[in-house]
């Protein structure tokens, strides 16, 4: 039995993979990826972002803040799971592919909520220097996508997984009641 697949879920996993890899490589290549670095040309838009979010900028690098690279490392695991889901769902047609997609989306959601909570609990220590417009355009909207879409994926794939478990439980009950008669 092939897994349920959804074009929008697969598109998110596929299209987000290069974005996540680009982001993670920026973080892991600092300071070479930053303004003034010999590889900055690859990550030119991050010239603005490293000023908006200090966790991506010079401040975190100087302070040897490990959060940036820790989340980048998890981004790579998340991307590997996203691509593995696509393989399982569309190539192998593995019935339990939804479990991998669900786990990956939960990972993305959890990591992003942690990122936001870090800012909340440190009193906006890395983004509080921005005006509201800059914060909305460069931090809230782009990072908000990584909460909204994974939440929808968790909901959709979670419903599929729950439904499959319910069907299996009913079948198991039928078999058990048939044997007891």
Secondary structure as GFF3:
##gff-version 3
##sequence-region A 1 181
A	DSSP	alpha_helix	7	28	.	.	.	ID=ss1
A	DSSP	three_ten_helix	40	43	.	.	.	ID=ss2
A	DSSP	alpha_helix	46	52	.	.	.	ID=ss3
A	DSSP	three_ten_helix	54	56	.	.	.	ID=ss4
A	DSSP	alpha_helix	58	62	.	.	.	ID=ss5
A	DSSP	alpha_helix	67	86	.	.	.	ID=ss6
A	DSSP	pi_helix	87	91	.	.	.	ID=ss7
A	DSSP	alpha_helix	97	121	.	.	.	ID=ss8
A	DSSP	alpha_helix	132	135	.	.	.	ID=ss9
A	DSSP	pi_helix	136	140	.	.	.	ID=ss10
A	DSSP	alpha_helix	141	180	.	.	.	ID=ss11
###
